[in-house]
């Protein structure tokens, strides 16, 4: 069962009609909790969950699903940048992965600064995901890539 915050966002997304693509919103062990008709709506719902008062697990799964959406999650970039400071390292990891999967569309000075700060995170996996995102977004020069 989803929390009140999660259910509210899902109901909002599902009430929007007229879209052609369907995408399942999954939490837990493959349990379909909602079906959105458009990946942009799905991304919108997920980034609201990441930035909301949802519990750790829900924020983590929402960030993970945004990472899976890749380029289609680009509407969530500013929220993802803020979420790089989440208290939960698993949320920070998936947020960094989402930004990397969005790729060059996530390229802003704010994103760059946030990812560079995340390179000093106390969690090795978060630092690694941030380094990967920096490369995938295209912040590294050719000289820097050769030094890696």
Buried (B, 14 or more C-beta within 10 A) or exposed (E): EBBEBBEBBBEEBBEBEEBEEEBEBBBEEEEEBBEBBBBBBBBBBBBBBBBBEBEEBBBBBBBBBBBBBBEBBBBBBBBBBBBBEBEBBBBBBBBBBBBBBBBEBBBEEEBBEBBEEBBEBEBEBBBBBBBBBBBBBEBBEEEEEEEE
